[in-house]
């Protein structure tokens, strides 16, 4: 599987669909395909790029997009100073983004509520990726510096290919666009908003896996409402006697 994943990201390095993308009003929404740099695509210490160590997971988490390229480049340069396993893990641990913090908290709290045991480093056993696989230009997470719909559609085949290789039992989507990407690839219906979709389709069975759509962990949604969706992950895992790792 590792060789096939490497081949997939090598193929992705040739994709130019979003590298000169503009909106109808001329707004620059072009992304940076960092996979063109073979060394860099292998050496960015982040939960979102740690593919090789997480490929044998029963759970896949799909975020929306990378965010600014400069953040990834900084992690890469820090790792290049000392290319050791200890430094790799230390840099991953040092990532203090609000998304990572709240995602970890909701996963831990919901697992505790469902009496599902998690190791302290449980996040290391989950395959994590994004609906949009290239990075934003600039240094901000502004809404107008990316075309979410076009870039999500452009990346949908690469996301599906990862799922077909990892073969998870559970897929967790963070926010609307990761779920929308899967609906394109697997031909299932969702509503026009995430809240309506979660209310009508809190769990979506597709082929040999289940999709559990979540609000983005940093969304202004009350904790109890967030946790109710997260708890579905562990209920399902317990019901099927699944562990995080195969």
GROMACS elastic network, one bead per residue, 0.5 to 0.9 nm:
[ bonds ]
;  ai    aj funct       b0    kb
    1     4     6  0.51336   500
    1     5     6  0.62237   500
    1     6     6  0.86431   500
    1    55     6  0.78105   500
    1    56     6  0.89872   500
    1   165     6  0.65438   500
    1   166     6  0.76419   500
    2     5     6  0.50764   500
    2     6     6  0.61688   500
    2     7     6  0.85809   500
    2    51     6  0.87964   500
    2    52     6  0.65200   500
    2    55     6  0.74454   500
    2   165     6  0.89616   500
    3     6     6  0.50542   500
    3     7     6  0.61799   500
    3     8     6  0.86315   500
    4     8     6  0.61428   500
    4     9     6  0.87744   500
    4   165     6  0.75949   500
    5     9     6  0.63535   500
    5    10     6  0.85136   500
    5    51     6  0.83442   500
    5    52     6  0.82093   500
    5    55     6  0.88059   500
    5   161     6  0.87259   500
    5   162     6  0.71496   500
    5   165     6  0.72989   500
    5   166     6  0.88726   500
    6     9     6  0.53070   500
    6    10     6  0.61266   500
    6    11     6  0.86752   500
    6    52     6  0.87333   500
    7    11     6  0.61975   500
    7    12     6  0.86126   500
    8    11     6  0.51115   500
    8    12     6  0.62746   500
    8    13     6  0.88332   500
    8   158     6  0.75548   500
    8   161     6  0.76718   500
    8   162     6  0.79423   500
    9    13     6  0.63576   500
    9    35     6  0.68892   500
    9    41     6  0.80721   500
    9   158     6  0.84708   500
   10    13     6  0.52003   500
   10    14     6  0.74812   500
   10    35     6  0.71548   500
   10    36     6  0.79999   500
   10    38     6  0.78504   500
   11    14     6  0.57964   500
   11    15     6  0.73770   500
   11    35     6  0.89677   500
   12    15     6  0.53081   500
   12    16     6  0.88699   500
   12    33     6  0.83272   500
   12    35     6  0.67442   500
   12    36     6  0.81631   500
   12   133     6  0.88239   500
   12   158     6  0.74375   500
   13    16     6  0.83447   500
   13    33     6  0.67243   500
   13    34     6  0.74604   500
   13    37     6  0.78600   500
   13    38     6  0.82883   500
   14    33     6  0.85069   500
   14    35     6  0.81993   500
   14    36     6  0.69511   500
   15    18     6  0.79957   500
   15    19     6  0.83994   500
   15    33     6  0.76038   500
   15    36     6  0.89518   500
   16    19     6  0.52659   500
   16    20     6  0.76315   500
   16    33     6  0.75500   500
   17    20     6  0.73478   500
   17    21     6  0.72974   500
   17    30     6  0.89907   500
   17   151     6  0.79603   500
   17   154     6  0.66471   500
   17   155     6  0.88034   500
   18    22     6  0.86228   500
   18    29     6  0.78162   500
   18    30     6  0.54417   500
   18    31     6  0.55627   500
   18    32     6  0.78752   500
   18    33     6  0.82644   500
   18   134     6  0.81412   500
   18   147     6  0.89292   500
   18   150     6  0.82161   500
   18   151     6  0.63246   500
   18   154     6  0.75870   500
   19    29     6  0.83129   500
   19    32     6  0.59155   500
   19    33     6  0.69061   500
   19   134     6  0.87481   500
   20    28     6  0.77023   500
   20    29     6  0.73906   500
   20    31     6  0.72113   500
   21    27     6  0.87220   500
   21    28     6  0.65274   500
   21    29     6  0.52599   500
   21    31     6  0.74243   500
   21   146     6  0.85735   500
   21   147     6  0.78803   500
   21   150     6  0.87300   500
   21   151     6  0.86033   500
   22    25     6  0.78107   500
   22    26     6  0.55324   500
   22    27     6  0.54299   500
   22    29     6  0.51056   500
   22    30     6  0.64742   500
   22   146     6  0.86906   500
   22   147     6  0.78847   500
   23    26     6  0.52199   500
   23    27     6  0.51801   500
   23    28     6  0.67236   500
   23    29     6  0.67481   500
   23   146     6  0.87913   500
   23   147     6  0.70935   500
   24    27     6  0.72775   500
   26    29     6  0.88572   500
   27   144     6  0.79045   500
   27   145     6  0.76025   500
   28   144     6  0.86531   500
   28   145     6  0.65720   500
   28   146     6  0.77467   500
   29   136     6  0.80679   500
   29   137     6  0.81968   500
   29   144     6  0.75087   500
   29   147     6  0.58258   500
   30   136     6  0.74069   500
   30   137     6  0.72420   500
   30   145     6  0.78635   500
   30   146     6  0.69504   500
   30   147     6  0.82777   500
   31    69     6  0.86971   500
   31   134     6  0.60154   500
   31   135     6  0.54747   500
   31   136     6  0.50146   500
   31   137     6  0.59887   500
   31   145     6  0.89810   500
   31   146     6  0.75784   500
   31   151     6  0.87733   500
   32    35     6  0.87886   500
   32    69     6  0.70685   500
   32   134     6  0.56449   500
   32   135     6  0.51110   500
   32   136     6  0.62662   500
   32   137     6  0.65747   500
   33    36     6  0.61911   500
   33    37     6  0.85591   500
   33   133     6  0.80215   500
   33   134     6  0.50154   500
   33   135     6  0.66660   500
   34    37     6  0.58793   500
   34    38     6  0.84098   500
   34    40     6  0.70115   500
   34    41     6  0.65044   500
   34    69     6  0.81402   500
   34   134     6  0.66752   500
   34   135     6  0.73174   500
   35    38     6  0.61529   500
   35    39     6  0.85406   500
   35    40     6  0.70194   500
   35    41     6  0.50069   500
   35    42     6  0.85576   500
   35   134     6  0.80174   500
   36    39     6  0.88548   500
   36    40     6  0.82931   500
   36    41     6  0.77081   500
   37    40     6  0.53028   500
   37    41     6  0.62651   500
   37    42     6  0.88497   500
   38    41     6  0.54151   500
   38    42     6  0.66178   500
   38    43     6  0.89313   500
   39    42     6  0.54704   500
   39    43     6  0.63301   500
   40    43     6  0.50936   500
   40    44     6  0.63324   500
   40    73     6  0.82339   500
   40    76     6  0.66536   500
   41    44     6  0.65713   500
   41    49     6  0.79968   500
   42    45     6  0.88146   500
   42    49     6  0.80075   500
   42    50     6  0.85421   500
   43    49     6  0.82278   500
   43    50     6  0.86408   500
   43    75     6  0.85951   500
   43    76     6  0.59624   500
   43    79     6  0.71808   500
   43    80     6  0.78761   500
   43    83     6  0.86808   500
   43    88     6  0.86559   500
   44    48     6  0.88404   500
   44    49     6  0.62959   500
   44    50     6  0.77242   500
   44    72     6  0.65178   500
   44    73     6  0.76429   500
   44    74     6  0.87945   500
   44    75     6  0.58969   500
   44    77     6  0.84446   500
   44    79     6  0.73555   500
   44    88     6  0.85163   500
   45    48     6  0.82847   500
   45    49     6  0.66265   500
   45    50     6  0.65850   500
   45    72     6  0.83981   500
   45    75     6  0.61981   500
   45    76     6  0.67551   500
   45    78     6  0.89935   500
   45    79     6  0.70786   500
   45    87     6  0.88006   500
   45    88     6  0.55901   500
   45    89     6  0.74249   500
   45    90     6  0.87895   500
   45    91     6  0.61070   500
   45    92     6  0.54914   500
   46    49     6  0.53624   500
   46    50     6  0.60618   500
   46    72     6  0.82477   500
   46    75     6  0.77487   500
   46    88     6  0.84300   500
   46    89     6  0.87323   500
   46    91     6  0.73467   500
   46    93     6  0.83719   500
   46    95     6  0.73130   500
   47    50     6  0.54632   500
   47    51     6  0.82742   500
   47    92     6  0.64294   500
   47    93     6  0.89099   500
   47    95     6  0.86918   500
   47   100     6  0.85690   500
   47   123     6  0.80895   500
   47   124     6  0.77309   500
   47   126     6  0.89808   500
   47   127     6  0.84094   500
   47   128     6  0.65034   500
   47   129     6  0.82769   500
   48    51     6  0.75714   500
   48    63     6  0.85702   500
   48    66     6  0.80261   500
   48   127     6  0.82523   500
   48   128     6  0.53270   500
   48   129     6  0.52576   500
   48   130     6  0.73705   500
   49    52     6  0.84410   500
   49   128     6  0.75215   500
   49   129     6  0.71005   500
   50    53     6  0.59829   500
   50    54     6  0.66655   500
   50    55     6  0.89430   500
   50    92     6  0.89906   500
   50   124     6  0.85981   500
   50   127     6  0.79792   500
   50   128     6  0.77911   500
   50   129     6  0.89481   500
   51    54     6  0.53062   500
   51    55     6  0.59765   500
   51   127     6  0.65866   500
   51   128     6  0.74006   500
   51   129     6  0.81141   500
   52    55     6  0.56965   500
   52    56     6  0.88016   500
   53    56     6  0.78596   500
   53   124     6  0.76820   500
   53   125     6  0.79888   500
   53   127     6  0.84182   500
   54    57     6  0.59515   500
   54   124     6  0.66378   500
   54   125     6  0.56415   500
   54   126     6  0.58557   500
   54   128     6  0.78964   500
   54   245     6  0.85295   500
   55    58     6  0.88753   500
   55   125     6  0.84802   500
   55   126     6  0.80728   500
   55   127     6  0.60606   500
   55   165     6  0.85022   500
   55   166     6  0.58934   500
   55   245     6  0.89768   500
   56   125     6  0.78414   500
   56   126     6  0.83664   500
   56   127     6  0.78831   500
   56   166     6  0.67312   500
   56   167     6  0.87192   500
   56   168     6  0.85621   500
   56   244     6  0.88428   500
   56   245     6  0.58815   500
   56   246     6  0.57126   500
   57    60     6  0.71778   500
   57   125     6  0.60257   500
   57   126     6  0.55416   500
   57   127     6  0.59519   500
   57   166     6  0.71303   500
   57   167     6  0.82731   500
   57   168     6  0.64862   500
   57   169     6  0.85811   500
   57   243     6  0.86619   500
   57   244     6  0.58966   500
   57   246     6  0.57471   500
   58   125     6  0.85506   500
   58   126     6  0.73712   500
   58   127     6  0.81262   500
   58   166     6  0.80067   500
   58   167     6  0.73237   500
   58   169     6  0.50566   500
   58   170     6  0.63852   500
   58   171     6  0.85746   500
   58   242     6  0.75852   500
   58   243     6  0.70914   500
   58   244     6  0.53313   500
   58   245     6  0.55458   500
   58   246     6  0.59513   500
   59   125     6  0.81933   500
   59   126     6  0.55407   500
   59   127     6  0.63511   500
   59   128     6  0.85353   500
   59   167     6  0.88710   500
   59   168     6  0.53360   500
   59   169     6  0.60932   500
   59   171     6  0.58328   500
   59   172     6  0.75203   500
   59   243     6  0.89866   500
   59   244     6  0.62771   500
   59   245     6  0.79028   500
   60   126     6  0.60289   500
   60   128     6  0.57050   500
   60   129     6  0.76209   500
   60   163     6  0.79672   500
   60   166     6  0.83623   500
   60   167     6  0.89863   500
   60   168     6  0.62729   500
   60   169     6  0.82374   500
   60   170     6  0.63963   500
   60   172     6  0.61016   500
   60   173     6  0.84397   500
   61   126     6  0.71896   500
   61   127     6  0.63236   500
   61   129     6  0.63453   500
   61   130     6  0.80428   500
   61   170     6  0.85994   500
   61   171     6  0.59257   500
   61   173     6  0.59479   500
   61   174     6  0.74450   500
   62    65     6  0.89721   500
   62   127     6  0.86393   500
   62   128     6  0.59855   500
   62   129     6  0.50188   500
   62   131     6  0.63216   500
   62   159     6  0.88985   500
   62   171     6  0.74954   500
   62   172     6  0.61896   500
   62   174     6  0.61147   500
   62   175     6  0.89499   500
   62   178     6  0.61024   500
   62   179     6  0.84566   500
   63    66     6  0.82582   500
   63   128     6  0.76813   500
   63   129     6  0.62317   500
   63   131     6  0.61735   500
   63   132     6  0.82766   500
   63   172     6  0.87205   500
   63   173     6  0.63859   500
   63   174     6  0.51219   500
   63   175     6  0.73440   500
   63   177     6  0.84617   500
   63   178     6  0.63736   500
   63   216     6  0.82238   500
   64    67     6  0.88899   500
   64   129     6  0.85897   500
   64   130     6  0.52732   500
   64   131     6  0.51203   500
   64   132     6  0.61401   500
   64   133     6  0.88043   500
   64   148     6  0.85581   500
   64   152     6  0.83539   500
   64   173     6  0.84420   500
   64   174     6  0.68264   500
   64   175     6  0.70259   500
   64   176     6  0.81361   500
   64   177     6  0.62470   500
   64   178     6  0.57987   500
   64   216     6  0.89163   500
   65   129     6  0.86131   500
   65   130     6  0.53381   500
   65   131     6  0.60877   500
   65   133     6  0.64291   500
   65   134     6  0.74460   500
   65   135     6  0.71674   500
   65   136     6  0.83095   500
   65   148     6  0.86734   500
   65   152     6  0.87590   500
   65   178     6  0.89984   500
   66    69     6  0.75846   500
   66    72     6  0.83448   500
   66   130     6  0.70181   500
   66   132     6  0.70736   500
   66   133     6  0.67411   500
   66   134     6  0.66309   500
   66   135     6  0.51370   500
   66   136     6  0.69577   500
   67    70     6  0.87923   500
   67    71     6  0.77694   500
   67    72     6  0.85815   500
   67   134     6  0.87345   500
   67   135     6  0.57693   500
   67   136     6  0.53837   500
   67   137     6  0.83168   500
   67   139     6  0.81996   500
   67   140     6  0.74055   500
   67   141     6  0.58961   500
   68    71     6  0.57108   500
   68    72     6  0.72196   500
   68   135     6  0.57713   500
   68   137     6  0.57577   500
   68   138     6  0.60964   500
   68   139     6  0.51970   500
   68   140     6  0.61558   500
   68   141     6  0.68073   500
   69    72     6  0.52573   500
   69    73     6  0.61726   500
   69    74     6  0.87011   500
   69   134     6  0.84461   500
   69   135     6  0.50509   500
   69   136     6  0.55732   500
   69   137     6  0.59727   500
   69   138     6  0.72871   500
   69   139     6  0.74108   500
   70    74     6  0.61507   500
   70    75     6  0.87530   500
   70   135     6  0.88157   500
   70   136     6  0.86114   500
   70   137     6  0.78453   500
   70   138     6  0.73565   500
   70   139     6  0.63918   500
   71    74     6  0.52824   500
   71    75     6  0.65753   500
   71    76     6  0.88222   500
   71   139     6  0.77508   500
   72    75     6  0.52229   500
   72    76     6  0.62340   500
   72    77     6  0.87182   500
   72   135     6  0.83899   500
   73    77     6  0.61357   500
   73    78     6  0.85857   500
   74    77     6  0.51774   500
   74    78     6  0.61860   500
   74    79     6  0.86649   500
   75    78     6  0.51620   500
   75    79     6  0.62561   500
   75    80     6  0.86708   500
   75    91     6  0.72028   500
   75    92     6  0.87557   500
   76    79     6  0.52072   500
   76    80     6  0.62001   500
   76    81     6  0.88977   500
   77    80     6  0.50375   500
   77    81     6  0.65654   500
   78    81     6  0.54375   500
   78    82     6  0.73439   500
   78    83     6  0.88911   500
   78    87     6  0.87430   500
   78    91     6  0.79636   500
   79    82     6  0.54831   500
   79    83     6  0.55669   500
   79    84     6  0.79234   500
   79    87     6  0.66663   500
   79    88     6  0.64743   500
   79    91     6  0.75147   500
   80    83     6  0.55308   500
   82    87     6  0.66005   500
   82    88     6  0.86089   500
   83    86     6  0.85086   500
   83    87     6  0.67316   500
   83    88     6  0.72046   500
   84    87     6  0.52566   500
   84    88     6  0.61995   500
   84    89     6  0.87432   500
   85    89     6  0.62285   500
   85    90     6  0.84986   500
   86    89     6  0.53243   500
   86    90     6  0.60851   500
   86    91     6  0.86441   500
   87    91     6  0.60229   500
   87    92     6  0.85247   500
   88    91     6  0.53555   500
   88    92     6  0.63560   500
   88    93     6  0.86953   500
   89    92     6  0.51067   500
   89    93     6  0.61115   500
   89    94     6  0.85285   500
   90    93     6  0.50360   500
   90    94     6  0.60729   500
   90    95     6  0.89178   500
   91    95     6  0.65905   500
   92    95     6  0.55166   500
   93    96     6  0.77834   500
   95   100     6  0.77734   500
   95   101     6  0.89579   500
   96    99     6  0.84312   500
   96   100     6  0.68694   500
   96   101     6  0.66715   500
   97   100     6  0.53793   500
   97   101     6  0.62606   500
   97   102     6  0.87157   500
   98   102     6  0.59910   500
   98   103     6  0.82582   500
   98   217     6  0.84725   500
   98   218     6  0.69341   500
   99   102     6  0.54225   500
   99   103     6  0.58871   500
   99   104     6  0.84431   500
   99   216     6  0.80188   500
   99   217     6  0.61315   500
   99   218     6  0.59639   500
  100   103     6  0.51289   500
  100   104     6  0.60291   500
  100   105     6  0.85124   500
  100   217     6  0.84081   500
  101   104     6  0.53738   500
  101   105     6  0.62525   500
  101   106     6  0.88044   500
  101   217     6  0.87495   500
  102   106     6  0.60910   500
  102   107     6  0.84778   500
  102   217     6  0.55600   500
  102   218     6  0.65829   500
  103   106     6  0.53461   500
  103   107     6  0.61542   500
  103   108     6  0.85973   500
  103   216     6  0.83789   500
  103   217     6  0.54895   500
  103   218     6  0.81696   500
  104   107     6  0.52265   500
  104   108     6  0.61120   500
  104   109     6  0.85279   500
  104   123     6  0.75192   500
  105   108     6  0.52088   500
  105   109     6  0.59673   500
  105   110     6  0.84094   500
  106   109     6  0.51665   500
  106   110     6  0.58902   500
  106   111     6  0.83189   500
  106   217     6  0.76297   500
  106   223     6  0.85099   500
  106   226     6  0.76446   500
  106   227     6  0.63620   500
  106   230     6  0.69101   500
  107   110     6  0.54026   500
  107   111     6  0.60612   500
  107   112     6  0.85922   500
  107   227     6  0.82372   500
  107   230     6  0.64943   500
  107   231     6  0.81742   500
  107   233     6  0.89063   500
  108   111     6  0.52253   500
  108   112     6  0.61802   500
  108   113     6  0.87199   500
  108   118     6  0.73767   500
  109   112     6  0.51661   500
  109   113     6  0.63198   500
  109   114     6  0.88248   500
  109   227     6  0.76583   500
  109   230     6  0.88297   500
  109   231     6  0.87300   500
  110   113     6  0.50327   500
  110   114     6  0.63271   500
  110   115     6  0.85890   500
  110   116     6  0.85060   500
  110   227     6  0.57671   500
  110   228     6  0.77349   500
  110   229     6  0.87176   500
  110   230     6  0.58070   500
  110   232     6  0.86317   500
  110   233     6  0.85893   500
  110   234     6  0.76943   500
  111   114     6  0.51111   500
  111   115     6  0.59887   500
  111   117     6  0.68298   500
  111   118     6  0.72676   500
  111   230     6  0.79915   500
  111   231     6  0.65251   500
  111   233     6  0.82836   500
  111   234     6  0.60413   500
  111   235     6  0.87847   500
  112   116     6  0.60153   500
  112   117     6  0.71275   500
  112   118     6  0.82969   500
  113   116     6  0.77502   500
  113   231     6  0.74038   500
  114   117     6  0.88153   500
  114   231     6  0.65132   500
  114   232     6  0.88733   500
  114   234     6  0.64120   500
  114   235     6  0.66899   500
  114   238     6  0.88076   500
  115   234     6  0.83544   500
  116   234     6  0.62572   500
  116   235     6  0.82918   500
  116   237     6  0.85756   500
  116   238     6  0.72803   500
  118   121     6  0.79841   500
  118   122     6  0.57739   500
  118   244     6  0.87230   500
  119   123     6  0.85904   500
  120   123     6  0.82178   500
  121   124     6  0.57743   500
  121   125     6  0.77690   500
  122   125     6  0.55023   500
  122   126     6  0.73384   500
  122   244     6  0.80065   500
  123   126     6  0.54811   500
  123   127     6  0.85050   500
  123   128     6  0.89943   500
  124   127     6  0.79383   500
  125   244     6  0.61691   500
  125   245     6  0.60581   500
  126   244     6  0.68277   500
  126   245     6  0.76743   500
  127   166     6  0.82227   500
  127   168     6  0.88114   500
  129   132     6  0.87323   500
  129   133     6  0.78918   500
  129   159     6  0.81261   500
  129   162     6  0.88223   500
  130   133     6  0.57944   500
  130   159     6  0.75663   500
  130   178     6  0.72762   500
  131   151     6  0.85125   500
  131   152     6  0.58359   500
  131   153     6  0.86955   500
  131   155     6  0.66208   500
  131   156     6  0.68661   500
  131   158     6  0.87577   500
  131   159     6  0.63675   500
  131   177     6  0.69851   500
  131   178     6  0.50084   500
  131   179     6  0.85528   500
  131   181     6  0.67484   500
  131   182     6  0.88113   500
  132   135     6  0.79503   500
  132   148     6  0.80663   500
  132   151     6  0.61850   500
  132   152     6  0.53606   500
  132   153     6  0.85389   500
  132   154     6  0.81374   500
  132   155     6  0.57718   500
  132   156     6  0.79921   500
  132   159     6  0.82944   500
  132   177     6  0.89618   500
  132   178     6  0.83165   500
  133   151     6  0.87317   500
  133   152     6  0.86477   500
  133   155     6  0.66828   500
  133   158     6  0.83043   500
  133   159     6  0.82659   500
  134   151     6  0.88089   500
  134   155     6  0.87591   500
  136   139     6  0.79164   500
  136   140     6  0.82032   500
  136   141     6  0.79825   500
  136   145     6  0.73983   500
  136   146     6  0.70172   500
  137   140     6  0.81526   500
  137   145     6  0.76973   500
  137   146     6  0.87786   500
  138   141     6  0.86332   500
  138   145     6  0.84130   500
  139   142     6  0.88986   500
  140   145     6  0.84881   500
  141   144     6  0.87678   500
  141   145     6  0.78005   500
  141   146     6  0.89268   500
  142   145     6  0.58094   500
  142   146     6  0.78528   500
  143   146     6  0.64431   500
  143   147     6  0.83836   500
  143   148     6  0.86141   500
  144   147     6  0.73660   500
  146   149     6  0.89268   500
  146   150     6  0.89947   500
  146   151     6  0.78851   500
  147   150     6  0.56549   500
  147   151     6  0.59640   500
  147   152     6  0.82615   500
  148   151     6  0.53875   500
  148   152     6  0.58004   500
  148   153     6  0.84476   500
  148   177     6  0.74548   500
  149   152     6  0.52275   500
  149   153     6  0.61965   500
  149   154     6  0.86072   500
  149   177     6  0.74733   500
  150   153     6  0.51722   500
  150   154     6  0.60936   500
  150   155     6  0.87064   500
  151   155     6  0.62042   500
  151   156     6  0.85716   500
  152   155     6  0.52705   500
  152   156     6  0.60688   500
  152   177     6  0.68444   500
  152   178     6  0.76711   500
  152   180     6  0.82721   500
  152   181     6  0.62555   500
  153   156     6  0.51943   500
  153   157     6  0.81360   500
  153   180     6  0.87764   500
  153   181     6  0.64630   500
  153   184     6  0.79654   500
  154   157     6  0.74180   500
  154   158     6  0.85300   500
  155   158     6  0.54190   500
  155   159     6  0.63513   500
  155   160     6  0.87779   500
  155   181     6  0.82163   500
  156   159     6  0.51221   500
  156   160     6  0.61520   500
  156   161     6  0.85907   500
  156   178     6  0.89214   500
  156   181     6  0.55344   500
  156   182     6  0.72868   500
  156   184     6  0.75104   500
  156   185     6  0.67237   500
  157   160     6  0.50820   500
  157   161     6  0.61108   500
  157   162     6  0.87678   500
  157   181     6  0.88610   500
  157   185     6  0.71792   500
  158   161     6  0.50566   500
  158   162     6  0.64634   500
  158   163     6  0.88952   500
  159   162     6  0.52735   500
  159   163     6  0.65431   500
  159   164     6  0.88324   500
  159   181     6  0.81368   500
  159   182     6  0.82472   500
  159   185     6  0.88977   500
  160   163     6  0.50965   500
  160   164     6  0.62093   500
  160   165     6  0.87223   500
  160   181     6  0.86555   500
  160   182     6  0.73822   500
  160   185     6  0.66262   500
  160   186     6  0.86592   500
  161   164     6  0.50741   500
  161   165     6  0.63291   500
  161   166     6  0.87385   500
  162   165     6  0.51790   500
  162   166     6  0.61161   500
  162   167     6  0.82986   500
  163   166     6  0.52105   500
  163   167     6  0.56123   500
  163   168     6  0.68668   500
  163   171     6  0.88141   500
  164   167     6  0.53748   500
  164   168     6  0.83446   500
  165   168     6  0.87209   500
  167   208     6  0.82311   500
  167   209     6  0.80406   500
  168   171     6  0.67764   500
  168   208     6  0.82399   500
  168   209     6  0.64698   500
  168   210     6  0.87432   500
  169   208     6  0.67936   500
  169   210     6  0.64240   500
  169   211     6  0.87672   500
  169   237     6  0.84116   500
  169   242     6  0.81587   500
  170   209     6  0.55212   500
  170   210     6  0.50287   500
  170   211     6  0.59453   500
  170   212     6  0.73881   500
  170   233     6  0.73844   500
  170   236     6  0.84574   500
  170   237     6  0.80843   500
  171   209     6  0.72099   500
  171   210     6  0.62031   500
  171   212     6  0.62451   500
  171   213     6  0.82742   500
  171   233     6  0.89127   500
  172   178     6  0.89840   500
  172   179     6  0.86801   500
  172   210     6  0.86248   500
  172   211     6  0.59080   500
  172   212     6  0.50648   500
  172   213     6  0.59088   500
  172   214     6  0.68192   500
  172   230     6  0.88445   500
  172   233     6  0.81032   500
  173   176     6  0.77243   500
  173   177     6  0.83861   500
  173   178     6  0.56041   500
  173   179     6  0.57426   500
  173   211     6  0.74118   500
  173   212     6  0.65833   500
  173   214     6  0.57134   500
  173   215     6  0.80375   500
  173   216     6  0.82289   500
  174   177     6  0.81124   500
  174   178     6  0.66378   500
  174   179     6  0.77806   500
  174   213     6  0.67508   500
  174   214     6  0.51954   500
  174   215     6  0.57032   500
  174   217     6  0.71065   500
  175   178     6  0.65654   500
  175   179     6  0.71844   500
  175   194     6  0.70071   500
  175   213     6  0.73634   500
  175   214     6  0.60619   500
  175   217     6  0.82282   500
  175   219     6  0.85423   500
  176   179     6  0.54535   500
  176   180     6  0.61372   500
  176   181     6  0.87770   500
  176   193     6  0.73151   500
  176   194     6  0.54250   500
  176   213     6  0.81133   500
  176   214     6  0.83676   500
  176   215     6  0.76456   500
  176   216     6  0.81790   500
  177   181     6  0.60602   500
  177   182     6  0.86591   500
  178   181     6  0.51146   500
  178   182     6  0.65087   500
  178   183     6  0.87816   500
  178   213     6  0.88454   500
  179   182     6  0.52034   500
  179   183     6  0.62536   500
  179   184     6  0.88169   500
  179   190     6  0.82983   500
  179   194     6  0.86817   500
  179   211     6  0.84380   500
  179   213     6  0.66834   500
  180   184     6  0.64267   500
  180   185     6  0.88462   500
  180   189     6  0.89680   500
  180   190     6  0.74517   500
  181   184     6  0.52612   500
  181   185     6  0.64738   500
  181   186     6  0.87593   500
  182   186     6  0.58636   500
  182   187     6  0.78060   500
  182   188     6  0.81328   500
  183   186     6  0.53297   500
  183   187     6  0.51946   500
  183   188     6  0.50048   500
  183   189     6  0.63834   500
  183   190     6  0.71333   500
  184   187     6  0.54212   500
  184   188     6  0.73739   500
  184   189     6  0.88469   500
  185   188     6  0.84336   500
  186   206     6  0.73460   500
  186   207     6  0.87534   500
  188   204     6  0.86240   500
  188   206     6  0.82890   500
  189   197     6  0.89843   500
  190   193     6  0.81531   500
  190   194     6  0.82553   500
  190   196     6  0.84609   500
  190   197     6  0.56393   500
  190   198     6  0.88942   500
  190   200     6  0.86347   500
  190   201     6  0.76811   500
  191   194     6  0.69986   500
  191   195     6  0.85236   500
  191   196     6  0.59815   500
  191   198     6  0.87574   500
  191   200     6  0.82751   500
  191   201     6  0.89269   500
  192   195     6  0.88995   500
  192   196     6  0.73042   500
  192   197     6  0.74942   500
  193   196     6  0.54292   500
  193   197     6  0.62742   500
  193   198     6  0.87744   500
  194   198     6  0.60838   500
  194   199     6  0.84986   500
  194   213     6  0.81340   500
  194   214     6  0.83317   500
  194   215     6  0.73154   500
  195   198     6  0.52090   500
  195   199     6  0.61531   500
  195   200     6  0.86574   500
  195   215     6  0.78418   500
  196   199     6  0.51176   500
  196   200     6  0.61826   500
  196   201     6  0.82324   500
  197   200     6  0.51719   500
  197   201     6  0.53925   500
  197   202     6  0.71450   500
  197   213     6  0.81821   500
  198   201     6  0.50902   500
  198   203     6  0.78020   500
  198   212     6  0.85337   500
  198   213     6  0.64097   500
  198   214     6  0.74946   500
  198   215     6  0.85302   500
  198   229     6  0.83701   500
  199   202     6  0.59464   500
  200   203     6  0.88419   500
  201   204     6  0.61800   500
  201   212     6  0.86737   500
  201   213     6  0.82773   500
  202   211     6  0.85908   500
  202   212     6  0.63762   500
  202   213     6  0.65711   500
  202   214     6  0.85769   500
  202   229     6  0.72251   500
  202   232     6  0.85443   500
  203   210     6  0.67408   500
  203   211     6  0.58341   500
  203   213     6  0.70118   500
  203   229     6  0.88445   500
  203   232     6  0.80238   500
  204   209     6  0.86537   500
  204   210     6  0.55852   500
  204   212     6  0.64769   500
  204   213     6  0.81501   500
  205   208     6  0.77220   500
  205   209     6  0.61996   500
  205   211     6  0.62547   500
  205   212     6  0.88925   500
  206   209     6  0.55470   500
  206   210     6  0.58344   500
  206   211     6  0.72472   500
  207   210     6  0.79790   500
  210   236     6  0.87941   500
  212   229     6  0.73025   500
  212   230     6  0.80607   500
  212   232     6  0.73955   500
  212   233     6  0.70268   500
  213   229     6  0.75483   500
  213   230     6  0.89653   500
  214   217     6  0.78572   500
  214   226     6  0.73187   500
  214   229     6  0.62498   500
  214   230     6  0.72059   500
  215   218     6  0.81634   500
  215   219     6  0.65284   500
  215   221     6  0.76474   500
  215   226     6  0.67535   500
  215   229     6  0.84473   500
  216   219     6  0.52433   500
  216   220     6  0.88223   500
  216   221     6  0.88549   500
  216   226     6  0.88448   500
  217   220     6  0.85141   500
  217   221     6  0.84698   500
  217   226     6  0.77007   500
  218   221     6  0.81789   500
  219   222     6  0.88252   500
  220   223     6  0.89271   500
  221   224     6  0.84304   500
  221   225     6  0.67210   500
  221   226     6  0.65101   500
  222   225     6  0.55028   500
  222   226     6  0.64248   500
  222   227     6  0.88157   500
  223   226     6  0.50684   500
  223   227     6  0.60620   500
  223   228     6  0.86119   500
  224   227     6  0.51089   500
  224   228     6  0.61659   500
  225   228     6  0.53261   500
  225   229     6  0.70116   500
  226   229     6  0.57615   500
  226   230     6  0.66162   500
  226   231     6  0.89236   500
  227   231     6  0.59420   500
  227   232     6  0.87294   500
  228   231     6  0.52539   500
  228   232     6  0.68379   500
  229   232     6  0.54024   500
  229   233     6  0.74498   500
  230   233     6  0.55810   500
  230   234     6  0.75077   500
  231   234     6  0.55189   500
  231   235     6  0.62878   500
  231   236     6  0.86775   500
  232   235     6  0.50478   500
  232   236     6  0.60445   500
  232   237     6  0.84687   500
  233   236     6  0.54456   500
  233   237     6  0.62343   500
  233   238     6  0.87033   500
  234   238     6  0.58999   500
  234   239     6  0.83024   500
  235   238     6  0.52409   500
  235   239     6  0.60481   500
  235   240     6  0.86841   500
  236   239     6  0.50460   500
  236   240     6  0.62823   500
  236   241     6  0.84530   500
  236   242     6  0.83696   500
  237   240     6  0.53211   500
  237   241     6  0.58766   500
  237   243     6  0.69958   500
  237   244     6  0.84574   500
  238   242     6  0.62869   500
  238   243     6  0.82391   500
  239   242     6  0.78450   500
  242   245     6  0.82537   500
  242   246     6  0.81214   500
  243   246     6  0.67965   500
